[in-house]
Amino acid sequence: MSIREPIRTRDVLERLSANPGFRERWEVEAPKVTLAANVARLRAARGLTQQELAEVAGMRQPRIAEIERGDANPRLETLARIAGALGVPVDSLLAEHDDESADAEPVIALKTGRADGDEARLIRRNRARLAG
């Protein structure tokens, strides 16, 4: 049995975009998918669990999970609270990332449970102050 090269998401989307119905629906869904990926990537890069991010942002963990699944259409206030908790501007939550290698390390950290040390400890120690 031979090993097949993995199919990149970008290639699949490019092929599917030839279908006008898909393209129209994707224009609505793409921002949710981008938001989901960015929140998960930034959270993992900081070594935070969903629960810890929720506490710092002043919300409940199921809301973070919903956003990371792409099942949410959060209000601007919610995005501002998450961005503040992650220490990034709101627009970075909606920015597309072309560099796949930039996303690889946080995904590995998320799957292995590795935290990014100093930054994660600092956020955890100052969680109450950051939320206030």
A tleap script that builds the chain and sets N, CA, C and O, in Angstrom:
source leaprc.protein.ff14SB
mol = sequence {
  NMET SER ILE ARG GLU PRO ILE ARG THR ARG
  ASP VAL LEU GLU ARG LEU SER ALA ASN PRO
  GLY PHE ARG GLU ARG TRP GLU VAL GLU ALA
  PRO LYS VAL THR LEU ALA ALA ASN VAL ALA
  ARG LEU ARG ALA ALA ARG GLY LEU THR GLN
  GLN GLU LEU ALA GLU VAL ALA GLY MET ARG
  GLN PRO ARG ILE ALA GLU ILE GLU ARG GLY
  ASP ALA ASN PRO ARG LEU GLU THR LEU ALA
  ARG ILE ALA GLY ALA LEU GLY VAL PRO VAL
  ASP SER LEU LEU ALA GLU HIE ASP ASP GLU
  SER ALA ASP ALA GLU PRO VAL ILE ALA LEU
  LYS THR GLY ARG ALA ASP GLY ASP GLU ALA
  ARG LEU ILE ARG ARG ASN ARG ALA ARG LEU
  ALA CGLY
}
set mol.1.N position { 0.835 -1.169 0.000 }
set mol.1.CA position { 0.000 0.000 0.000 }
set mol.1.C position { 0.886 1.241 0.000 }
set mol.1.O position { 1.832 1.326 0.784 }
set mol.2.N position { 0.597 2.180 -0.850 }
set mol.2.CA position { 1.388 3.397 -0.925 }
set mol.2.C position { 0.740 4.499 -0.088 }
set mol.2.O position { -0.475 4.516 0.114 }
set mol.3.N position { 1.567 5.403 0.387 }
set mol.3.CA position { 1.073 6.534 1.176 }
set mol.3.C position { 0.759 7.667 0.223 }
set mol.3.O position { 1.591 8.073 -0.588 }
set mol.4.N position { -0.468 8.172 0.339 }
set mol.4.CA position { -0.878 9.277 -0.520 }
set mol.4.C position { -0.545 10.595 0.153 }
set mol.4.O position { -0.594 10.719 1.377 }
set mol.5.N position { -0.209 11.565 -0.662 }
set mol.5.CA position { 0.080 12.900 -0.134 }
set mol.5.C position { -1.227 13.520 0.368 }
set mol.5.O position { -2.265 13.382 -0.280 }
set mol.6.N position { -1.184 14.201 1.514 }
set mol.6.CA position { -2.412 14.799 2.040 }
set mol.6.C position { -2.953 15.888 1.110 }
set mol.6.O position { -2.198 16.583 0.431 }
set mol.7.N position { -4.243 16.012 1.101 }
set mol.7.CA position { -4.898 17.037 0.300 }
set mol.7.C position { -4.992 18.301 1.143 }
set mol.7.O position { -5.456 18.249 2.282 }
set mol.8.N position { -4.567 19.417 0.609 }
set mol.8.CA position { -4.612 20.684 1.343 }
set mol.8.C position { -5.997 21.287 1.251 }
set mol.8.O position { -6.649 21.220 0.209 }
set mol.9.N position { -6.438 21.876 2.345 }
set mol.9.CA position { -7.759 22.510 2.406 }
set mol.9.C position { -7.901 23.552 1.310 }
set mol.9.O position { -8.948 23.650 0.669 }
set mol.10.N position { -6.858 24.320 1.097 }
set mol.10.CA position { -6.890 25.376 0.083 }
set mol.10.C position { -7.203 24.796 -1.297 }
set mol.10.O position { -7.948 25.400 -2.069 }
set mol.11.N position { -6.634 23.616 -1.614 }
set mol.11.CA position { -6.865 22.980 -2.915 }
set mol.11.C position { -8.312 22.504 -3.049 }
set mol.11.O position { -8.926 22.649 -4.106 }
set mol.12.N position { -8.846 21.941 -1.976 }
set mol.12.CA position { -10.237 21.482 -1.986 }
set mol.12.C position { -11.172 22.661 -2.195 }
set mol.12.O position { -12.085 22.595 -3.019 }
set mol.13.N position { -10.951 23.741 -1.454 }
set mol.13.CA position { -11.807 24.927 -1.592 }
set mol.13.C position { -11.731 25.510 -2.994 }
set mol.13.O position { -12.734 25.972 -3.539 }
set mol.14.N position { -10.557 25.486 -3.565 }
set mol.14.CA position { -10.396 26.006 -4.927 }
set mol.14.C position { -11.243 25.199 -5.915 }
set mol.14.O position { -11.900 25.768 -6.786 }
set mol.15.N position { -11.222 23.865 -5.772 }
set mol.15.CA position { -12.018 23.003 -6.658 }
set mol.15.C position { -13.516 23.197 -6.432 }
set mol.15.O position { -14.291 23.279 -7.386 }
set mol.16.N position { -13.915 23.270 -5.167 }
set mol.16.CA position { -15.339 23.422 -4.853 }
set mol.16.C position { -15.878 24.783 -5.266 }
set mol.16.O position { -17.063 24.915 -5.572 }
set mol.17.N position { -15.020 25.795 -5.276 }
set mol.17.CA position { -15.453 27.148 -5.621 }
set mol.17.C position { -15.912 27.275 -7.068 }
set mol.17.O position { -16.512 28.285 -7.435 }
set mol.18.N position { -15.644 26.276 -7.889 }
set mol.18.CA position { -16.134 26.291 -9.271 }
set mol.18.C position { -17.656 26.162 -9.290 }
set mol.18.O position { -18.301 26.547 -10.266 }
set mol.19.N position { -18.228 25.622 -8.215 }
set mol.19.CA position { -19.680 25.477 -8.102 }
set mol.19.C position { -20.248 26.779 -7.535 }
set mol.19.O position { -19.926 27.140 -6.403 }
set mol.20.N position { -21.097 27.504 -8.305 }
set mol.20.CA position { -21.632 28.791 -7.848 }
set mol.20.C position { -22.419 28.686 -6.529 }
set mol.20.O position { -22.350 29.598 -5.704 }
set mol.21.N position { -23.144 27.615 -6.325 }
set mol.21.CA position { -23.891 27.438 -5.081 }
set mol.21.C position { -22.970 27.317 -3.882 }
set mol.21.O position { -23.211 27.912 -2.832 }
set mol.22.N position { -21.913 26.540 -4.053 }
set mol.22.CA position { -20.935 26.401 -2.974 }
set mol.22.C position { -20.262 27.738 -2.706 }
set mol.22.O position { -20.127 28.152 -1.554 }
set mol.23.N position { -19.843 28.405 -3.763 }
set mol.23.CA position { -19.128 29.676 -3.617 }
set mol.23.C position { -19.980 30.693 -2.853 }
set mol.23.O position { -19.472 31.401 -1.984 }
set mol.24.N position { -21.262 30.764 -3.176 }
set mol.24.CA position { -22.166 31.707 -2.499 }
set mol.24.C position { -22.288 31.375 -1.008 }
set mol.24.O position { -22.232 32.270 -0.164 }
set mol.25.N position { -22.453 30.103 -0.692 }
set mol.25.CA position { -22.577 29.685 0.716 }
set mol.25.C position { -21.257 29.868 1.465 }
set mol.25.O position { -21.249 30.260 2.632 }
set mol.26.N position { -20.135 29.579 0.786 }
set mol.26.CA position { -18.826 29.704 1.426 }
set mol.26.C position { -18.525 31.155 1.803 }
set mol.26.O position { -17.873 31.409 2.815 }
set mol.27.N position { -18.995 32.100 0.998 }
set mol.27.CA position { -18.783 33.518 1.317 }
set mol.27.C position { -19.413 33.882 2.658 }
set mol.27.O position { -18.931 34.777 3.351 }
set mol.28.N position { -20.481 33.193 3.018 }
set mol.28.CA position { -21.143 33.421 4.311 }
set mol.28.C position { -20.413 32.676 5.431 }
set mol.28.O position { -20.264 33.204 6.533 }
set mol.29.N position { -19.965 31.468 5.155 }
set mol.29.CA position { -19.353 30.617 6.184 }
set mol.29.C position { -17.871 30.882 6.409 }
set mol.29.O position { -17.376 30.640 7.510 }
set mol.30.N position { -17.153 31.364 5.419 }
set mol.30.CA position { -15.697 31.534 5.523 }
set mol.30.C position { -15.263 32.373 6.723 }
set mol.30.O position { -14.309 31.995 7.403 }
set mol.31.N position { -15.923 33.497 7.013 }
set mol.31.CA position { -15.485 34.269 8.187 }
set mol.31.C position { -15.616 33.491 9.502 }
set mol.31.O position { -14.795 33.658 10.403 }
set mol.32.N position { -16.634 32.652 9.611 }
set mol.32.CA position { -16.791 31.841 10.832 }
set mol.32.C position { -15.674 30.815 10.945 }
set mol.32.O position { -15.154 30.569 12.034 }
set mol.33.N position { -15.307 30.217 9.817 }
set mol.33.CA position { -14.232 29.227 9.802 }
set mol.33.C position { -12.898 29.899 10.146 }
set mol.33.O position { -12.104 29.360 10.917 }
set mol.34.N position { -12.663 31.068 9.573 }
set mol.34.CA position { -11.436 31.817 9.858 }
set mol.34.C position { -11.379 32.207 11.329 }
set mol.34.O position { -10.343 32.048 11.974 }
set mol.35.N position { -12.483 32.716 11.859 }
set mol.35.CA position { -12.548 33.081 13.275 }
set mol.35.C position { -12.268 31.866 14.150 }
set mol.35.O position { -11.485 31.950 15.096 }
set mol.36.N position { -12.894 30.752 13.845 }
set mol.36.CA position { -12.711 29.525 14.626 }
set mol.36.C position { -11.244 29.108 14.659 }
set mol.36.O position { -10.696 28.807 15.720 }
set mol.37.N position { -10.616 29.093 13.488 }
set mol.37.CA position { -9.216 28.682 13.397 }
set mol.37.C position { -8.304 29.649 14.149 }
set mol.37.O position { -7.375 29.225 14.836 }
set mol.38.N position { -8.568 30.940 14.018 }
set mol.38.CA position { -7.714 31.936 14.670 }
set mol.38.C position { -7.836 31.898 16.190 }
set mol.38.O position { -6.827 31.987 16.890 }
set mol.39.N position { -9.047 31.768 16.706 }
set mol.39.CA position { -9.212 31.711 18.158 }
set mol.39.C position { -8.518 30.468 18.704 }
set mol.39.O position { -7.801 30.548 19.701 }
set mol.40.N position { -8.723 29.328 18.066 }
set mol.40.CA position { -8.081 28.089 18.524 }
set mol.40.C position { -6.559 28.190 18.433 }
set mol.40.O position { -5.851 27.776 19.351 }
set mol.41.N position { -6.056 28.742 17.322 }
set mol.41.CA position { -4.605 28.872 17.125 }
set mol.41.C position { -3.987 29.806 18.158 }
set mol.41.O position { -2.965 29.478 18.760 }
set mol.42.N position { -4.602 30.967 18.366 }
set mol.42.CA position { -4.058 31.938 19.313 }
set mol.42.C position { -4.153 31.428 20.751 }
set mol.42.O position { -3.239 31.636 21.550 }
set mol.43.N position { -5.241 30.774 21.071 }
set mol.43.CA position { -5.414 30.216 22.420 }
set mol.43.C position { -4.351 29.161 22.687 }
set mol.43.O position { -3.711 29.164 23.738 }
set mol.44.N position { -4.167 28.259 21.731 }
set mol.44.CA position { -3.177 27.189 21.887 }
set mol.44.C position { -1.758 27.754 21.964 }
set mol.44.O position { -0.935 27.269 22.740 }
set mol.45.N position { -1.478 28.771 21.163 }
set mol.45.CA position { -0.144 29.379 21.168 }
set mol.45.C position { 0.178 30.001 22.529 }
set mol.45.O position { 1.346 30.137 22.894 }
set mol.46.N position { -0.853 30.373 23.268 }
set mol.46.CA position { -0.650 30.965 24.590 }
set mol.46.C position { -0.741 29.928 25.708 }
set mol.46.O position { -0.610 30.247 26.890 }
set mol.47.N position { -0.967 28.680 25.303 }
set mol.47.CA position { -1.020 27.603 26.284 }
set mol.47.C position { -2.249 27.631 27.161 }
set mol.47.O position { -2.229 27.133 28.287 }
set mol.48.N position { -3.324 28.215 26.650 }
set mol.48.CA position { -4.562 28.325 27.416 }
set mol.48.C position { -5.549 27.229 27.044 }
set mol.48.O position { -5.615 26.811 25.889 }
set mol.49.N position { -6.306 26.770 28.016 }
set mol.49.CA position { -7.428 25.884 27.733 }
set mol.49.C position { -8.619 26.758 27.351 }
set mol.49.O position { -8.588 27.975 27.538 }
set mol.50.N position { -9.651 26.142 26.822 }
set mol.50.CA position { -10.871 26.899 26.536 }
set mol.50.C position { -11.433 27.499 27.814 }
set mol.50.O position { -11.915 28.631 27.810 }
set mol.51.N position { -11.375 26.753 28.899 }
set mol.51.CA position { -11.885 27.241 30.189 }
set mol.51.C position { -11.106 28.476 30.642 }
set mol.51.O position { -11.702 29.450 31.100 }
set mol.52.N position { -9.791 28.439 30.518 }
set mol.52.CA position { -8.968 29.576 30.944 }
set mol.52.C position { -9.238 30.804 30.086 }
set mol.52.O position { -9.336 31.913 30.610 }
set mol.53.N position { -9.358 30.621 28.779 }
set mol.53.CA position { -9.675 31.748 27.907 }
set mol.53.C position { -11.039 32.317 28.266 }
set mol.53.O position { -11.213 33.534 28.326 }
set mol.54.N position { -12.001 31.444 28.505 }
set mol.54.CA position { -13.345 31.900 28.871 }
set mol.54.C position { -13.316 32.723 30.153 }
set mol.54.O position { -13.979 33.757 30.235 }
set mol.55.N position { -12.566 32.286 31.143 }
set mol.55.CA position { -12.487 33.016 32.406 }
set mol.55.C position { -11.884 34.397 32.217 }
set mol.55.O position { -12.396 35.382 32.749 }
set mol.56.N position { -10.789 34.471 31.453 }
set mol.56.CA position { -10.139 35.760 31.226 }
set mol.56.C position { -11.055 36.682 30.416 }
set mol.56.O position { -11.082 37.890 30.652 }
set mol.57.N position { -11.798 36.123 29.472 }
set mol.57.CA position { -12.694 36.918 28.627 }
set mol.57.C position { -14.036 37.213 29.292 }
set mol.57.O position { -14.840 37.981 28.764 }
set mol.58.N position { -14.276 36.604 30.448 }
set mol.58.CA position { -15.534 36.850 31.156 }
set mol.58.C position { -16.732 36.177 30.518 }
set mol.58.O position { -17.815 36.758 30.444 }
set mol.59.N position { -16.537 34.949 30.057 }
set mol.59.CA position { -17.648 34.195 29.472 }
set mol.59.C position { -17.514 32.737 29.866 }
set mol.59.O position { -16.608 32.373 30.616 }
set mol.60.N position { -18.399 31.911 29.372 }
set mol.60.CA position { -18.392 30.491 29.724 }
set mol.60.C position { -17.672 29.670 28.657 }
set mol.60.O position { -17.662 30.035 27.481 }
set mol.61.N position { -17.069 28.559 29.080 }
set mol.61.CA position { -16.299 27.703 28.186 }
set mol.61.C position { -17.110 27.193 27.000 }
set mol.61.O position { -16.568 27.141 25.896 }
set mol.62.N position { -18.394 26.809 27.165 }
set mol.62.CA position { -19.128 26.331 25.981 }
set mol.62.C position { -19.222 27.368 24.856 }
set mol.62.O position { -19.320 27.006 23.683 }
set mol.63.N position { -19.192 28.647 25.209 }
set mol.63.CA position { -19.238 29.696 24.184 }
set mol.63.C position { -17.936 29.695 23.382 }
set mol.63.O position { -17.957 29.854 22.161 }
set mol.64.N position { -16.800 29.516 24.069 }
set mol.64.CA position { -15.508 29.444 23.373 }
set mol.64.C position { -15.500 28.222 22.453 }
set mol.64.O position { -15.060 28.307 21.306 }
set mol.65.N position { -15.987 27.086 22.959 }
set mol.65.CA position { -16.036 25.865 22.149 }
set mol.65.C position { -16.902 26.071 20.907 }
set mol.65.O position { -16.537 25.641 19.813 }
set mol.66.N position { -18.032 26.719 21.076 }
set mol.66.CA position { -18.940 26.994 19.960 }
set mol.66.C position { -18.247 27.859 18.899 }
set mol.66.O position { -18.383 27.607 17.702 }
set mol.67.N position { -17.514 28.865 19.340 }
set mol.67.CA position { -16.794 29.748 18.411 }
set mol.67.C position { -15.688 28.971 17.700 }
set mol.67.O position { -15.497 29.125 16.494 }
set mol.68.N position { -14.956 28.133 18.448 }
set mol.68.CA position { -13.866 27.365 17.838 }
set mol.68.C position { -14.367 26.285 16.883 }
set mol.68.O position { -13.613 25.835 16.021 }
set mol.69.N position { -15.603 25.867 17.015 }
set mol.69.CA position { -16.189 24.906 16.063 }
set mol.69.C position { -16.720 25.598 14.812 }
set mol.69.O position { -17.011 24.943 13.811 }
set mol.70.N position { -16.847 26.918 14.871 }
set mol.70.CA position { -17.414 27.663 13.752 }
set mol.70.C position { -18.925 27.649 13.762 }
set mol.70.O position { -19.562 27.931 12.746 }
set mol.71.N position { -19.510 27.317 14.917 }
set mol.71.CA position { -20.967 27.243 15.042 }
set mol.71.C position { -21.576 28.534 15.569 }
set mol.71.O position { -22.785 28.590 15.797 }
set mol.72.N position { -20.777 29.564 15.766 }
set mol.72.CA position { -21.265 30.790 16.394 }
set mol.72.C position { -21.211 31.959 15.431 }
set mol.72.O position { -20.435 31.972 14.475 }
set mol.73.N position { -22.044 32.926 15.703 }
set mol.73.CA position { -22.016 34.204 15.006 }
set mol.73.C position { -21.936 35.264 16.104 }
set mol.73.O position { -22.918 35.945 16.397 }
set mol.74.N position { -20.730 35.395 16.717 }
set mol.74.CA position { -20.610 36.242 17.899 }
set mol.74.C position { -20.757 37.726 17.606 }
set mol.74.O position { -20.448 38.201 16.513 }
set mol.75.N position { -21.237 38.445 18.615 }
set mol.75.CA position { -21.355 39.901 18.515 }
set mol.75.C position { -19.968 40.516 18.596 }
set mol.75.O position { -19.017 39.874 19.039 }
set mol.76.N position { -19.864 41.759 18.166 }
set mol.76.CA position { -18.595 42.475 18.204 }
set mol.76.C position { -18.065 42.565 19.635 }
set mol.76.O position { -16.857 42.461 19.848 }
set mol.77.N position { -18.936 42.753 20.606 }
set mol.77.CA position { -18.519 42.815 22.010 }
set mol.77.C position { -17.830 41.509 22.430 }
set mol.77.O position { -16.820 41.535 23.133 }
set mol.78.N position { -18.375 40.382 21.999 }
set mol.78.CA position { -17.780 39.082 22.317 }
set mol.78.C position { -16.402 38.962 21.685 }
set mol.78.O position { -15.461 38.495 22.326 }
set mol.79.N position { -16.281 39.384 20.422 }
set mol.79.CA position { -14.987 39.344 19.743 }
set mol.79.C position { -13.975 40.236 20.459 }
set mol.79.O position { -12.809 39.866 20.597 }
set mol.80.N position { -14.414 41.399 20.910 }
set mol.80.CA position { -13.515 42.319 21.615 }
set mol.80.C position { -13.035 41.713 22.930 }
set mol.80.O position { -11.873 41.880 23.298 }
set mol.81.N position { -13.910 41.015 23.640 }
set mol.81.CA position { -13.527 40.386 24.896 }
set mol.81.C position { -12.525 39.255 24.664 }
set mol.81.O position { -11.564 39.109 25.421 }
set mol.82.N position { -12.746 38.464 23.632 }
set mol.82.CA position { -11.814 37.371 23.313 }
set mol.82.C position { -10.476 37.936 22.862 }
set mol.82.O position { -9.422 37.478 23.305 }
set mol.83.N position { -10.516 38.932 21.978 }
set mol.83.CA position { -9.266 39.548 21.499 }
set mol.83.C position { -8.488 40.143 22.670 }
set mol.83.O position { -7.270 39.981 22.752 }
set mol.84.N position { -9.178 40.823 23.564 }
set mol.84.CA position { -8.520 41.396 24.733 }
set mol.84.C position { -7.881 40.330 25.603 }
set mol.84.O position { -6.765 40.504 26.092 }
set mol.85.N position { -8.585 39.232 25.795 }
set mol.85.CA position { -8.062 38.133 26.613 }
set mol.85.C position { -6.840 37.487 25.966 }
set mol.85.O position { -5.953 36.991 26.660 }
set mol.86.N position { -6.800 37.497 24.635 }
set mol.86.CA position { -5.670 36.910 23.908 }
set mol.86.C position { -4.558 37.926 23.655 }
set mol.86.O position { -3.466 37.565 23.214 }
set mol.87.N position { -4.841 39.201 23.936 }
set mol.87.CA position { -3.839 40.248 23.739 }
set mol.87.C position { -3.581 40.590 22.293 }
set mol.87.O position { -2.454 40.906 21.911 }
set mol.88.N position { -4.641 40.527 21.476 }
set mol.88.CA position { -4.511 40.847 20.055 }
set mol.88.C position { -5.615 41.818 19.654 }
set mol.88.O position { -6.629 41.900 20.347 }
set mol.89.N position { -5.451 42.555 18.558 }
set mol.89.CA position { -6.545 43.404 18.069 }
set mol.89.C position { -7.675 42.541 17.495 }
set mol.89.O position { -7.432 41.430 17.026 }
set mol.90.N position { -8.883 43.045 17.534 }
set mol.90.CA position { -10.049 42.302 17.045 }
set mol.90.C position { -9.870 41.852 15.603 }
set mol.90.O position { -10.244 40.734 15.251 }
set mol.91.N position { -9.304 42.710 14.770 }
set mol.91.CA position { -9.190 42.341 13.355 }
set mol.91.C position { -8.303 41.122 13.129 }
set mol.91.O position { -8.443 40.447 12.109 }
set mol.92.N position { -7.397 40.825 14.051 }
set mol.92.CA position { -6.551 39.638 13.873 }
set mol.92.C position { -7.340 38.341 14.046 }
set mol.92.O position { -6.895 37.282 13.604 }
set mol.93.N position { -8.505 38.419 14.685 }
set mol.93.CA position { -9.348 37.227 14.822 }
set mol.93.C position { -10.018 36.866 13.502 }
set mol.93.O position { -10.409 35.718 13.293 }
set mol.94.N position { -10.150 37.842 12.618 }
set mol.94.CA position { -10.834 37.617 11.344 }
set mol.94.C position { -9.889 37.599 10.149 }
set mol.94.O position { -10.328 37.422 9.013 }
set mol.95.N position { -8.592 37.781 10.402 }
set mol.95.CA position { -7.605 37.822 9.317 }
set mol.95.C position { -7.280 36.421 8.839 }
set mol.95.O position { -7.101 35.507 9.644 }
set mol.96.N position { -7.205 36.255 7.531 }
set mol.96.CA position { -6.818 34.966 6.962 }
set mol.96.C position { -5.309 34.830 7.028 }
set mol.96.O position { -4.581 35.803 6.827 }
set mol.97.N position { -4.836 33.612 7.313 }
set mol.97.CA position { -3.409 33.334 7.393 }
set mol.97.C position { -3.033 32.429 6.229 }
set mol.97.O position { -3.486 31.288 6.143 }
set mol.98.N position { -2.207 32.947 5.343 }
set mol.98.CA position { -1.777 32.168 4.179 }
set mol.98.C position { -0.653 31.202 4.516 }
set mol.98.O position { -0.501 30.174 3.856 }
set mol.99.N position { 0.133 31.518 5.532 }
set mol.99.CA position { 1.290 30.698 5.872 }
set mol.99.C position { 0.850 29.503 6.697 }
set mol.99.O position { 0.570 29.637 7.888 }
set mol.100.N position { 0.789 28.325 6.067 }
set mol.100.CA position { 0.341 27.127 6.762 }
set mol.100.C position { 1.297 26.727 7.876 }
set mol.100.O position { 0.876 26.124 8.863 }
set mol.101.N position { 2.586 27.055 7.730 }
set mol.101.CA position { 3.542 26.699 8.779 }
set mol.101.C position { 3.278 27.480 10.044 }
set mol.101.O position { 3.604 27.002 11.131 }
set mol.102.N position { 2.697 28.668 9.945 }
set mol.102.CA position { 2.388 29.453 11.134 }
set mol.102.C position { 1.303 28.773 11.961 }
set mol.102.O position { 1.256 28.934 13.181 }
set mol.103.N position { 0.435 28.016 11.304 }
set mol.103.CA position { -0.633 27.330 12.018 }
set mol.103.C position { -0.201 25.971 12.546 }
set mol.103.O position { -0.853 25.430 13.439 }
set mol.104.N position { 0.868 25.411 12.024 }
set mol.104.CA position { 1.251 24.046 12.375 }
set mol.104.C position { 1.648 23.902 13.831 }
set mol.104.O position { 1.190 22.966 14.486 }
set mol.105.N position { 2.473 24.777 14.363 }
set mol.105.CA position { 2.952 24.626 15.735 }
set mol.105.C position { 1.831 24.693 16.757 }
set mol.105.O position { 1.784 23.833 17.637 }
set mol.106.N position { 0.909 25.677 16.694 }
set mol.106.CA position { -0.177 25.687 17.678 }
set mol.106.C position { -1.059 24.453 17.609 }
set mol.106.O position { -1.544 23.991 18.642 }
set mol.107.N position { -1.282 23.901 16.409 }
set mol.107.CA position { -2.093 22.696 16.298 }
set mol.107.C position { -1.390 21.541 16.995 }
set mol.107.O position { -2.029 20.761 17.701 }
set mol.108.N position { -0.080 21.425 16.803 }
set mol.108.CA position { 0.685 20.385 17.489 }
set mol.108.C position { 0.604 20.581 18.985 }
set mol.108.O position { 0.414 19.617 19.727 }
set mol.109.N position { 0.745 21.821 19.446 }
set mol.109.CA position { 0.671 22.105 20.880 }
set mol.109.C position { -0.703 21.744 21.420 }
set mol.109.O position { -0.816 21.227 22.531 }
set mol.110.N position { -1.738 22.009 20.651 }
set mol.110.CA position { -3.093 21.700 21.088 }
set mol.110.C position { -3.281 20.194 21.211 }
set mol.110.O position { -3.886 19.729 22.177 }
set mol.111.N position { -2.781 19.430 20.258 }
set mol.111.CA position { -2.960 17.983 20.283 }
set mol.111.C position { -2.108 17.309 21.355 }
set mol.111.O position { -2.521 16.303 21.931 }
set mol.112.N position { -0.918 17.857 21.629 }
set mol.112.CA position { -0.035 17.232 22.608 }
set mol.112.C position { -0.234 17.786 24.003 }
set mol.112.O position { 0.259 17.213 24.974 }
set mol.113.N position { -0.953 18.897 24.117 }
set mol.113.CA position { -1.174 19.501 25.420 }
set mol.113.C position { -0.007 20.338 25.897 }
set mol.113.O position { -0.013 20.794 27.041 }
set mol.114.N position { 0.999 20.555 25.057 }
set mol.114.CA position { 2.146 21.384 25.430 }
set mol.114.C position { 1.713 22.833 25.528 }
set mol.114.O position { 0.929 23.306 24.705 }
set mol.115.N position { 2.209 23.528 26.511 }
set mol.115.CA position { 1.925 24.949 26.656 }
set mol.115.C position { 3.167 25.748 26.282 }
set mol.115.O position { 4.278 25.217 26.279 }
set mol.116.N position { 2.976 27.007 25.972 }
set mol.116.CA position { 4.076 27.878 25.604 }
set mol.116.C position { 4.686 28.575 26.820 }
set mol.116.O position { 5.071 29.741 26.731 }
set mol.117.N position { 4.777 27.898 27.922 }
set mol.117.CA position { 5.520 28.302 29.103 }
set mol.117.C position { 5.230 29.660 29.687 }
set mol.117.O position { 4.156 29.883 30.246 }
set mol.118.N position { 6.192 30.586 29.563 }
set mol.118.CA position { 6.158 31.852 30.279 }
set mol.118.C position { 4.899 32.663 30.022 }
set mol.118.O position { 4.284 33.168 30.961 }
set mol.119.N position { 4.512 32.793 28.763 }
set mol.119.CA position { 3.335 33.596 28.439 }
set mol.119.C position { 2.074 32.982 29.047 }
set mol.119.O position { 1.235 33.703 29.588 }
set mol.120.N position { 1.934 31.675 28.964 }
set mol.120.CA position { 0.765 31.000 29.525 }
set mol.120.C position { 0.733 31.154 31.041 }
set mol.120.O position { -0.323 31.422 31.612 }
set mol.121.N position { 1.884 30.986 31.700 }
set mol.121.CA position { 1.933 31.137 33.160 }
set mol.121.C position { 1.583 32.556 33.564 }
set mol.121.O position { 0.873 32.761 34.548 }
set mol.122.N position { 2.074 33.544 32.817 }
set mol.122.CA position { 1.787 34.935 33.121 }
set mol.122.C position { 0.290 35.214 33.005 }
set mol.122.O position { -0.291 35.876 33.865 }
set mol.123.N position { -0.325 34.713 31.949 }
set mol.123.CA position { -1.761 34.918 31.766 }
set mol.123.C position { -2.532 34.242 32.885 }
set mol.123.O position { -3.465 34.827 33.438 }
set mol.124.N position { -2.152 33.008 33.228 }
set mol.124.CA position { -2.853 32.298 34.299 }
set mol.124.C position { -2.738 33.034 35.629 }
set mol.124.O position { -3.721 33.162 36.359 }
set mol.125.N position { -1.528 33.521 35.947 }
set mol.125.CA position { -1.306 34.220 37.214 }
set mol.125.C position { -2.089 35.514 37.291 }
set mol.125.O position { -2.530 35.913 38.368 }
set mol.126.N position { -2.269 36.179 36.142 }
set mol.126.CA position { -2.921 37.484 36.127 }
set mol.126.C position { -4.336 37.430 35.564 }
set mol.126.O position { -4.881 38.447 35.135 }
set mol.127.N position { -4.919 36.255 35.569 }
set mol.127.CA position { -6.241 36.052 34.989 }
set mol.127.C position { -7.277 37.033 35.543 }
set mol.127.O position { -8.016 37.639 34.768 }
set mol.128.N position { -7.347 37.197 36.840 }
set mol.128.CA position { -8.359 38.073 37.450 }
set mol.128.C position { -8.130 39.525 37.034 }
set mol.128.O position { -9.080 40.241 36.715 }
set mol.129.N position { -6.881 39.953 37.038 }
set mol.129.CA position { -6.580 41.324 36.661 }
set mol.129.C position { -6.904 41.576 35.188 }
set mol.129.O position { -7.418 42.639 34.840 }
set mol.130.N position { -6.604 40.598 34.317 }
set mol.130.CA position { -6.886 40.742 32.893 }
set mol.130.C position { -8.381 40.812 32.624 }
set mol.130.O position { -8.821 41.550 31.742 }
set mol.131.N position { -9.163 40.049 33.378 }
set mol.131.CA position { -10.616 40.036 33.179 }
set mol.131.C position { -11.266 41.303 33.711 }
set mol.131.O position { -12.333 41.689 33.232 }
set mol.132.N position { -10.654 41.956 34.684 }
set mol.132.CA position { -11.246 43.128 35.328 }
set mol.132.C position { -11.010 44.366 34.563 }
set mol.132.O position { -11.447 45.440 34.977 }
savepdb mol mol.pdb
quit
